[in-house]
Amino acid sequence: MKFILLTTVVTFYTLQVQTNVLFPRKFKSIKNEIASYEDIAKQIINLAVYGSAQNRSYDRLARFVDTVGNRMSGTDNLKNAIKYMYNALQEDKLQNVSLEAVKVPHWERGEEMAIMIKPRVKNLAILGLGGSIGTSSEGITSEVIVVSSFTELHSRAKEANGKIVVYNQPFVSYPETVQYRAYGAVEAAKVGAVASLIRSVTPFSINSPHTGWQDYQDNVPKIPTACITVEDAEMLARIASRGDKIIISLKMGAINHPDADSYNTIAEIIGSKYPEQVVIVSGHLDSWDVGQGAMDDGGGAFISWEALSLIKDLGLRPKRTVRLVLWTGEEQGGVGARQYYESHKGNIANFDLVMESDMGTFMPVGIQFTGNTKARAIMNEVMQLLKPINITNLYKDAEGTDINYWINAGVPGASLLDDFSKYFWFHHSEGDTMTVQNPVWMNLCAAIWTVVSYVIADLEDMLPR
C-alpha cells in the first residue's frame, strides 16, 4: 500500500505538470467550478456518515439478503430479488424505475458429494463449478493424480489418463490463481482425465470450498469439475507425495438448463439540464448459490442505490442524469451488462462516466479511474472534496466486469477501491454473509460514491475523452 500511495503522489505531480501544458487557462476555471461543490460535498458526507442516513445502506442490505438470500442466475431467488428491488426503488420515489429484459445462463448445482475411499474413508467438502456437467447417477470412482500446476499436469500427462486430477496450486494472487478454476477442467480433459477437483482460490480457509464459473472449450471433452477446500487439497498432496494410492468417488447432479429470462434493474435521478447525458452508478444483483451474496455484490449494489437516495434526500438535481443499474448475470461473465451495452451503445457519446463497485465495501481508500490525462486531472480535483473523511486518493485502472464494455469503448470509468485484503477469504463461499459487512465502512463508501457521481453529473462539461 505504501508503494501505491507513493505512486499516487508522483502521478498527481505528473498530472499537474501535464495539465498545465494541456489546458492551463480552462483547467483553472474547472478547478474553481469543482471547488464550489465543497459545501454540497460536506452535506452529502454529513448525511451519509453522521446524519439520518447513517447505516441506511447496511440496514437495507441486511433486510434484503435476510429476506431473499442468495441469487443465482436463472433461479427463482434472483427473480424474487429483482421484484424486491423494483418495488423498493419505487417506494424510494426514484425516477424511471424500470426493468430491461436480458437472457442469462441457468445452471443448477444439484446434489453433490465427494468421498476419499483410499487410503482411508473421508468426506470431502466440495462446491461444483458453474457450468460444470454432472456425473452419471452412479458417479465416478477413480484413482487420483495430484499436481501443483498446469506444467506439472502436462509433464505427467500419461499418468493422468483415466484419473481424477486434483490441483493443489498455491494461491499467488486472484488474477493469477483463478486460471486453475477457469481452465482446470479443460486442461485435465486434454490429457484424458475423467474429472477435476481444484483447490479453492483463496488465501485463507476454515475448510471452506469456494465456487465460481469455469469455461469449457470447443473440441475438448467436458468433464465434471468442482472446488475442494485448501485443507483437503493439501492433505491429498501430502498423501500422494508419500506414494500412497488415492481413490475418490465423486457424484455431481449439476444440470445446465436453457438460458432464462432476467432483467437489469434501473432507476434514475433525471438531469435538470442535460437529461440525455448519463453517469452510471452500479453493482450486480446476482450472486452465487452459497452464502447470502452480501459482500459480492450486495454491498456494491446497495451503496449505488444509496447514492441516488442521498442525492434525492438533499433535494439535489444534477445537470445530467444519474442512473442506477443493478446488473444481472455478472457471475457468468457480465452477460446482462453485455446485453445492456449492446442496447445502449448507439448513444455512447452521452455516457459521461460509468462506475461500478464490485470488490466489497470494506474500509475505502479511494477511487480507481480509467480516462485520459485531462479527465484524470478533473477526477483528482473531485476527489479533494472528500478531505473531510480523508479519502482523496485517485488510482489507475478502473475495473469491473460490467463496466469494462464501456471502458474498452473509451468511456471514462471508475471503481471503488477499498482494503480488500480479506475479500477472497469469503468470495463465492458460504462465508459471504451479512457478518462480513460493516455499517461504518458502508457509510464511507456511500459518501464517496455519492460525491463523485453527483459532482461529475453536475459539472457544466462532460469528462473529456
ZAKEVO-592097 format. One record per residue: residue in three letters; x, y, z of N, C-alpha, C in turn. Coordinates in steps of 0.1 Angstrom, whole numbers, plus 5000, padded with zeros to 4 digits. Example, Ala and Ser with C-alpha at 12.3 -4.5 7.8 and 13.67 -1.06 7.14 Angstrom:
BEGIN
ALA513249435078512349555078513249675078SER512849785071513749895071512950005079
! end
This chain:
BEGIN
MET500849885000500050005000500950135000LYS502050135007502950245007503450274993PHE503750164985504150184971503050254963ILE501850204966500650264958500550414961LEU500650444974500450584978501550674973LEU502750624972503850694967503650724952THR503150614945502850624931501850724929THR500850734938499750834936500250974937VAL501250994947501851134948502551174936VAL503351074931504151104918503251134907THR502151044906501251054895500551194895PHE500151234908499451364909500351474905TYR501651474908502551574904502751584889THR502851464883502951454869501651504862LEU500451474868499251524863499151674863GLN499651734874499651884875500551944864VAL501751884861502551944851501951924837GLN501451804835500751784822499551864820THR498751884830497551964830497852114826ASN498952164832499252304830499652324815VAL500252224809500652224795499352214786LEU498552114790497452074781496252184780PHE495852234792494852334792494952424804PRO495952514804496352594815495252684819ARG494552764810493552854814492252794818LYS491852704809490552634812490552554824PHE491652484827491652404839491552484852LYS492052604852491852684864490452714866SER489652734856488252754857487552634862ILE487952514856487352384861487652364876LYS488952394880489252374894488352454903ASN488152584899487252674907485852614907GLU485352564896484052514895483952394905ILE484852304905484852184913484952234928ALA485752324931485952374945484652434950SER483752484941482552544945481552434951TYR481852314949481052204955481452164969GLU482352234975482852194988481752184999ASP480852274999479752275009478752165006ILE478452134993477552024990478151894993ALA479451874990480151754994480051735009LYS480251835017480151825031478751785036GLN477751835029476351795032476151645029ILE476651605018476551455014477251375025ILE478451415028479251335038478551335052ASN478051445056477451455069476151375070LEU475351375059474151295059474451145058ALA475451105050475750965049476450905061VAL477350985067478250925077477850955091TYR477251075093476851115107475351145108GLY474651165098473251215099472251105098SER471051145094469851055095469950935085ALA470850945075471050825066472150735071GLN472750765082473850675087473350535089ASN474150445083473850295084472650255075ARG472150345067470950305060471250205049SER472350215042472650115032472949985038TYR473549975050473749855057472449785061ASP471549875067470249815071469449765060ARG469449845049468749795037469249665031LEU470549655031471149535026470849415035ALA470949435048470649325058469249275056ARG468249365054466849325052466749245039PHE467449295029467349235016467949095016VAL469149075021469748945020469148845030ASP468648895041467948805051466648765045THR466048845037464648815031464848725019VAL465748765010465848694996466848584996GLY467948605003469048505003469948524991ASN470648414987471548424976470748424963ARG471348464952470648504940471348454927MET471248324925471948264914471248294901SER472048324891471448344877470448244873GLY469248284869468248194864467348134874THR467548164887466748104898465648184902ASP464648124909463548204915464048304925ASN465148274932465648364941466048494935LEU466648484923467048604916465848684911LYS464848614906463548674902462948754914ASN462948684926462448754938463248874941ALA464548864940465448974943465149094934ILE464949074921464649174912463349244915LYS462349164918461049214921461149294934TYR461849244944462049324956462649454954MET463749464946464449584943463549684935TYR462849634925461949714917460949784926ASN460349714935459349774944460049874954ALA461249834959461949924969462350054962LEU462850044950463250174943462050264940GLN460950204937459750284935459250344949GLU459350264959458950324973459950434977ASP461150434972462150534975461850664966LYS460850654958460450764949461550814940LEU462350714935463350744924462550744911GLN463250804901462550824888462950714878ASN462050694869462250594858462650464862VAL462050414873462350274878461850184867SER462750094862462350004851463149884851LEU462749784843463449654842463749644827GLU465049614824465449584810465749434808ALA464949374799465049234798466349184792VAL466949074797468049014792467948864793LYS468748784787468848644788470148604796VAL469948514806471148474814471248324815PRO472448274818472648134819471848084832HIS471447954831470747894842471447754845TRP472347754855473047634859472547604873GLU472247474874471747424887472747324893ARG473147354906474147274912473647124914GLY472547104919472046974923472846914935GLU472546794938473246734950474646694945GLU475646704954476946674950477746624963MET478646534960479446484971480746424966ALA481746424975483046364971483546284984ILE483946164982484446084993485846024989MET486846044997488045974995487845835002ILE488045734994487845594999489145515001LYS490245564996491545514998492545634999PRO493445635008493845525017492945515030ARG492045605032491045595043489745665038VAL488745645045487445705042487345845048LYS487045945039486946075044486046155034ASN484946225040484146315032484946435028LEU484846475016485546605011484446705009ALA484646825014483746935012484046994998ILE482946994989483147044975482047144972LEU482347224962481347314955481647294940GLY480647244933480747234919480947374912LEU481647374901481947504895480847534884GLY480547654883479447694874479647654860GLY478547594854478647544840479147404839SER479547344851480047204850478947114846ILE479347004839478346894837478246814850GLY477246734851477146644862477746504859THR477846424868478246284866476946194863SER477146074860476045984860475545964874SER474345894875473845874888474745784897GLU475545694890476545614897477745694902GLY477945804895479145884899480445834892ILE481545894896482845854891483645814903THR484245694902485145644912486445614905SER487545684909488745674902489945704910GLU491145654906492345694912492645844909VAL493445904918493746044917495146074914ILE495446174906496746234905496746374910VAL497646414918497746544924498846624917VAL498546744912499546834906499446974912SER500547044910500547184916500547284905SER500547244893500447344882500047274869PHE499747364859499447304846500747244840THR501847304842503147254837503347114842GLU503147094855503246954861502246864855LEU501046904853500046824847500446764833HIS500946854825501246814811502546734811SER503446754821504646674821504346534826ARG503146514832502746384837501446334830ALA501346374818500046354810499646204810LYS500646114808500345974807499745924820GLU500245974831499745934844498345974846ALA497946094840496646154843495446084835ASN495846014825494745954817493845854825GLY492545884825491545794832491445824846LYS492145924851492145954866491446094869ILE491146114881490746244886491946334889VAL491946444883493046534885492746624897VAL493546634907493446724918494546834917TYR494146954916495047064916495347124930ASN496547124934496947184947497847304944GLN497347394936498147514932498147614944PRO499347674946499347774957498647904953PHE498147974963497448104960498548204959VAL498748264947499648374945498948514945SER497948524936497048634936495848584929TYR494748654931493448614924493648604909PRO494048714902494148704888495048594883GLU496148564890497048454885496548324889THR495948304901495548174905494148124900VAL493348224896491948184892491948114879GLN493048114871493148044859492947894861TYR493247844873493047694876491547664877ARG490847754884489347734884488747744871ALA489247844863488547874850488947764840TYR490147714839490647624829491047494834GLY490947464847491447334852490747214846ALA489447224843488747104837489247084823VAL489447194815489847184801491247124800GLU492147174808493547114808493546974812ALA492746934822492746794827492146704816ALA491046754809490446674799491346654787LYS492246754784493146734773494046614775VAL494346584788495246464790494446344794GLY493146344791492346224793491746204807ALA491846304816491246284829489746274829VAL489146214839487746194839486946294848ALA487746374856487146474864488246564869SER487946684874489046764880488446824893LEU489346834903489046894916490046994919ILE489647124921490647234922490647294936ARG491847314941491947384954491347514953SER490447554962489747674962490647794961VAL490247894953491048014950490848114962THR491648094972491548174984492848164992PRO493248274998494448275007494248225021PHE492948205024492648165038491448075038SER491447975046490347875046490147825060ILE488847805064488447715075487647605070ASN488247525062487647405055486447455046SER486647565039485547625032485847625017PRO485047545009485247544994484647674989HIS485247724978484847844971484447804956THR483347854952482847824938483247934928GLY482647924916482948024906482647964892TRP482748054882482448004869483647944863GLN483547834854484647774847484247774832ASP485247764824485047774810485447644802TYR484447574797484847464787485247524774GLN485947444766486347484753485847394742ASP485547454731485047364720486147264716ASN485647144712486547034708487446974719VAL487047014732487746944743486646874751PRO486746754755485646684762485346754775LYS484046754778483646824791483646714802ILE484346754813484346664824483846734837PRO483346664846482846724858483946794866THR483646914872484746984879484147054891ALA484947064902484447124914485647174922CYS485447264931486447304940486447234953ILE487547204959487647144972488347244981THR488447214994489047305004490547305003VAL491147415007492647425008493147315016GLU492447285028492947185037492947045030ASP491847015023491846885017492846875005ALA492946974998493946974987495346954992GLU495747015003497046995009497146855014MET496146805020496146665026496446565014LEU495646585004495846494992497246504986ALA497746624986499146634981500146564990ARG499946575003500846505012500846355010ILE499546305009499446165008500046114995ALA499846194984500446154971501946154971SER502446254979503946274979504646154986ARG503846074994504345955001504245834992GLY503645854980503545734971502245654974ASP501345694983500145624986499145644975LYS498445534972497345544962496145614968ILE495545704960494345774964493245744955ILE492045704960490845684952489745774957ILE489045844949487945934952486745894944SER485545894951484245874945483546014944LEU483146054932482646184930481246174924LYS480246244930478946244924478446394923MET478046434911477546574909476246574901GLY475246634906473946644900473746764892ALA474846824887474746954880473946944867ILE473147044864472347054852472547194845ASN472747194833472747314825471447334818HIS470647424822469347454816469447554805PRO468447564796468447674786468547804793ASP469047904786469148044792467748084796ALA467748164807466548214814466348364812ASP465048404813464748544813465148614826SER465748734825466148804836466048954833TYR466549044842466449184840467649254846ASN468149364840468849464847467849564853THR468149604865467149684872467649834872ILE466849924868467250064866466450164874ALA467150264879466450384885467250504882GLU466650624883467350744879466950864888ILE467850964888467551094891467751174878ILE466751224872466851284859467551414859GLY468451434850469251554849468351684846SER468751794852468051914850468351994838LYS469551974832469952054820470251964808TYR470951854811471351764800470851624804PRO469551604804468951474809469451354801GLU469751374788470151264779471551214782GLN472351304789473751264793473651194807VAL474551084808474350994819475650964827VAL475550964840476550904849475950774855ILE476650664853476150534858476750504871VAL476050464881476550404893475950264894SER476750164898476250034896476949934905GLY476249814906476749694913475949584907HIS476249454909475449354904474649284914LEU473349254910472349194919472449044921ASP472948974911473048834911474248794920SER474248674925475348624933475448474931TRP476348404938476448264937475348204946ASP475248074946474148004953474547954967VAL475648024972476047994986476248124993GLY476148115006476148235014474948325011GLN475148455013474048545011474248645000GLY475448644994475848744984475848884990ALA476148905003476149035009477349115005MET478449055004479749115000479849124985ASP479549014978479649004964478248974957ASP477549084953477949214954476849304960GLY476249254971475249334978475749464982GLY476949474988477449604992477549704981GLY478149664970478249754959476949794953ALA475949704952474649734947473949834956PHE474149814969473349904978473950034981ILE475250054980475850184981475550264968SER475350194957474950254944473450314946TRP472650224951471250274954471350394964GLU472150384974472250484984472750624978ALA473550614968473950744961472750824956LEU471850754949470650824944469750864956SER469650784966468850824978469350954985LEU470750954986471351074993471151204984ILE471351184971471051304962469651354963LYS468751254963467251294964466951354978ASP467451294989467151345002467651485004LEU468751524997469251664999468651754989GLY467651704981466951794972467851844960LEU468851764957469851804947469351744933ARG469551814923469251764910470451804900PRO471251714897472451744889471951774875LYS472951834867472651874853472351744845ARG473151644847473051514840472251414848THR471751314841471051204848472051114855VAL471751084868472450984875471650854874ARG472150754868471450624866472050514874LEU471150454882471550334889471250214881VAL472250124879472049994872472449884881LEU471549794884471849674892471849564881TRP473049524878473349424867472849284871THR472549204861472249064864473248984855GLY473448864860474348764852475848804852GLU476248884862477648924863478548804865GLU478148714874478948594878479248504867GLN478448514856478748424844479448504833GLY480148614837480948694828480348824823GLY479448874831478849004827477848994816VAL477048894815476148874804475048974803GLY474549014815473549114815474049254811ALA475249284815475949414812476249414797ARG476649304792476949304777475749334769GLN474649274773473349304765472949444767TYR473149504779472849644781473749734773TYR475049704772475949774763475449774749GLU475149654744474749644730473449724727SER472549734737471349804735471549954736HIS472550004743472750144745473950214739LYS474750134732476050184727475850284716GLY474650284710474350384700474350524705ASN474150534718474250664725475450684733ILE476550614729477750614737478350754740ALA478050854731478650984733477951054745ASN476751004749476051064761476450994774PHE477350904774477750834787478950904792ASP478850984803479851064808480850984816LEU480350904825481250824834480450694838VAL481150584838480550454843481250414855MET480550384866481050354879480550214884GLU481450134889480950004894481749974907SER481049924917481649884930481449734931ASP482549654929482349504930483649444936MET484249504945485349444953485149454968GLY483849454972483549464986483349604990THR482749625001482649765007483349765021PHE484649735020485449735032485849885034MET486849905043487350045045487850105032PRO487250215027487650265014488950335015VAL489750335004490950405003491050504991GLY490050494982490050584971489250534960ILE489550594948488850554936489850514925GLN489550404918490350374906489750434894PHE490550484885489950564874490650534861THR489950514850490450504837489950614828GLY490850694822490450804814491750874809ASN491550974800492751044796493251144806THR494351204803495051294813494151404817LYS493451464808492551574813491451524822ALA490851414819489851354827490351314841ARG491651264841492251224854492451354862ALA492851464856493151584864491851634870ILE490751624863489451664868488951574879MET489151444877488751344888489551374900ASN490851404899491651424910491151544918GLU490751644912490151764919488851724926VAL488051644919486851604926487151524939MET488151434938488551354950488951444962GLN489451564959489851654970488651704978LEU487451694973486251724980485951624992LEU486651514992486551415002487551425013LYS488151545014489151565025488451555039PRO487151585041486551575054486651435060ILE486751335051486851195055488251135052ASN489151225047490551185044490651065035ILE489851065024489950965014489951035000THR491151074996491251154984492051094973ASN492550974975493450914965492750874952LEU493450904941492950854928493950764922TYR493550634920494450534915494150504900LYS495050434894494850394880493950274878ASP493450254866492950134861491650094869ALA490550164865489250124870488949974865GLU488249904873487949764869486449734873GLY485949644866484549594868484049524856THR483649394858483249314847482149374839ASP481249444846480049504840480349634833ILE481349714837481549844830482749834820ASN483449724820484549714811484149724796TYR482949694793482449714779482549864775TRP482149944784482150094782483550144782ILE484350104792485750154793486550114781ASN486349994776487049944764486650024752ALA485450084752485050164741485350314743GLY486150344753486550484755485850574765VAL484850514771484050594781484950594795PRO485050704801485750714814485050614824GLY485850554832485350454842485950474855ALA485150434866485650444880485150324888SER486050284896485650174906486150204920LEU485350164929485750184943486850094947LEU487850154954488950074959488950084974ASP488949964980488949954995490049864999ASP490149845012491049745018490449605016PHE490749545005490049415002490949305005SER491849325015492849215019492149085024LYS490849095028490148975033489048945023TYR488949015012487848985003487748844998PHE488948784995488948644989488948545000TRP488848585013488548485023487148435022PHE486248525018484748495018484248475004HIS484948514994484548524980483948394975HIS482648394970482048274964481948154973SER481748184986481748074996480548095005GLU480247995014479248015024479548125034GLY480748175034481148285043480648415038ASP480148435026479748565021478348595027THR478348645039477148675046477148815051MET476148855058476048995063477049015074THR477548915080478548925090479848995085VAL480148985072481349045066481149195065GLN479949245065479749385062479949465075ASN480349595073480549685084479749815081PRO478849855090478049975086478850105085VAL479850115093480650235092481450245079TRP481950135074482650135061481650155050MET480450105051479450125041479050265040ASN478950335051478650475051479750555044LEU480950525046482050595040482050565025CYS481850445021481750405007480650485000ALA479550485006478350555000478650704999ALA479350765008479650905008480550934995ILE481650854994482550864982481750854969TRP480950744968480250714956479250824952THR478650894963477650994960478351124956VAL479451164963480151284960480651284946VAL481251174942481851164929480851164918SER479751084920478751074909478051204908TYR477651264919476851384918477751504912VAL478951524916479751634911480051614896ILE480451494892480651474878479451494870ALA478251454875477051474868476551614867ASP477051704876476651844877477551944871LEU478751894867479751994861479152034848GLU479552154843479052204831479452124819ASP480652074819481151994808481251844812MET481051754802481351614804482851594805LEU483251484811484651444811485251434797PRO486451494795487051474782487451334779ARG487451294766487851164762489051174752
! end
